[in-house]
Amino acid sequence: QVQLVESGGGLVQAGGSLRLSCAASRTIRGIYVMGWYRQSPGKQRELVATITGGGITNYADSVKGRFTISRENGKNTVALHMNGLESEDTAVYYCWLRWGVEYWGKGTLVTVSS
């Protein structure tokens, strides 16, 4: 079992920046994908960004050039650096891990005021 704990959400003005962090309860090794999804009210959960164990990244078109995903502190923490935030980025952001099976964090709320 792996627990994922997110931190770093909050309220920010449009154009501002936030950094989200996700810590796994154990070191992740081997073949895995870790990343972030988000869900806005009335919308389906959507992929934001992922990173593989080999460091390959993938981004939703809507965040390319503004968000950066990175691994920190070895292989059990993933961060999402968000710049140029827009009101459309307002959502609950969930940390996600696929390591054989899927794991989800409980989410952290990001609110962007216009």
HELIX and SHEET records of a PDB file:
HELIX    1   1 ASP A   61  VAL A   63  5                                   3    
HELIX    2   2 SER A   87  ASP A   89  5                                   3    
SHEET    1   A 4 LEU A   4  SER A   7  0                                        
SHEET    2   A 4 LEU A  18  ALA A  24 -1                                        
SHEET    3   A 4 THR A  77  MET A  82 -1                                        
SHEET    4   A 4 PHE A  67  GLU A  72 -1                                        
SHEET    1   B 6 GLY A  10  GLN A  13  0                                        
SHEET    2   B 6 THR A 108  SER A 113  1                                        
SHEET    3   B 6 ALA A  91  ARG A  98 -1                                        
SHEET    4   B 6 VAL A  33  GLN A  39 -1                                        
SHEET    5   B 6 GLU A  46  THR A  52 -1                                        
SHEET    6   B 6 THR A  57  TYR A  59 -1                                        
SHEET    1   C 4 GLY A  10  GLN A  13  0                                        
SHEET    2   C 4 THR A 108  SER A 113  1                                        
SHEET    3   C 4 ALA A  91  ARG A  98 -1                                        
SHEET    4   C 4 GLU A 102  TRP A 104 -1                                        
END                                                                             
